[in-house]
Amino acid sequence: MKILLLAFGSRGDVQPLLPFGAGLRDAGYAVQIAAGTNFRAAIESKGFDFVDVGVDVETMMNSDSGKEWIENSSTSPFQEAQNMKRMLSEQSDAMSNELLRICQEPDVLISNLPTFGIVQAIAENFGKRHIRIMLAPLTPSTNPNSTMQPIVPQGKNFLNRFAGYIGIYFIYWIMKDSTNAFRQQLGLRPWSYGNFARAWNQMPVLYGVSPQVMPRDPQWNEDTFVTGFWFDALDHGWQPPAPLRDFLQAHPKPVYIGFGSMATKNPQATLDLMVDALKQTGQAGVIYSGWAGLQASELPANIFLLSGAPHDWLFPQMAAVVHHGGAGTSAAGLRAGVPATVVSHMADQPYWGRRLYELGVGAKPIPRHELTSARLAEAIQVMVSNTQMQAKAVEIGQEIREERGVANAVNAVKTILRA
């Protein structure tokens, strides 16, 4: 049976699909992975056939529209929805035509959030099995821990379930124009919100998230699975470049700061803010340049500008981690067993920041538009000095490392396809 995994998005959207795909392959399925052009090497290095969705995601995120989306989305959910809709509309024609081409041969389509509407139309039109994967909660629930933006975060409440349907409406509003134009192209009836919500809530879903962070709601459909995070096995063969190795020998247990795929209009100001926060705390630091392209010709001797390193190797060597709150980076921080604080920019990032704080493994999250060097320094100081937080991070890290997320996800696929 041929399965196509569609992972449109940033590294955090693509990375978990690699161990999941490997698990499916080991179970006897023929697996291809479709993603942005810039992920070809990462996917092919794992032995998968790479399928190009026709968009270079890094280039897209560094465009004017991409930077506008990233920098202004943390101020308002309405602004974020408008930014996302504009970005999707700019890419929809190229992406939908590519998806139509690549989705016709496989027997089973497993899509993520950005590709859901287009792939569901293709599945309807060609009679394909379609499974949705999610890396953050978007199934309505009374449980605030399983709700992206709960109205009542202190406990289970029907209003939190209502908030979930509001979230689904936002997704529908973002996708409806591009999805309905594509459905018309295929000769399918356009989706109303009711059509969209029914398709969203009734189809099988795999959540590649730890149930410790996002508990499964017993009211969810039986084919909604919370499997645990999808991690690669630790790569014990990876060796750091000499400058990084020497830095860590000279400055053991520094603080990591990196915003991953979050581009910025002013990378120098962002770097200066990070450096100033580290100076205020007296901590050594590793700063990840990321897709923002942070650059510096001169840095203090106790600060290292990193172009890249595997999180599973790097994070356990840190005293604390500050990141943007992407699902993959959040999972990596939890797995490493070190305190982690989120500077949220958009999308599901506020959820991860809130949950890390509520679990007692991170300082209070900081929205990107409220970030200052003083607030960042305060968060760093909390993480490196709070022994209770450090112990909790170690405890949860051990529990998450013992989860069998990939195996659970593969078994869930087998169950779904037998139905």
Order of alpha helices (4+ residues) and beta strands (2+ residues): beta-alpha-alpha-beta-alpha-beta-alpha-alpha-alpha-beta-alpha-beta-alpha-alpha-beta-beta-alpha-beta-alpha-beta-beta-alpha-beta-alpha-beta-alpha-beta-alpha-alpha-alpha
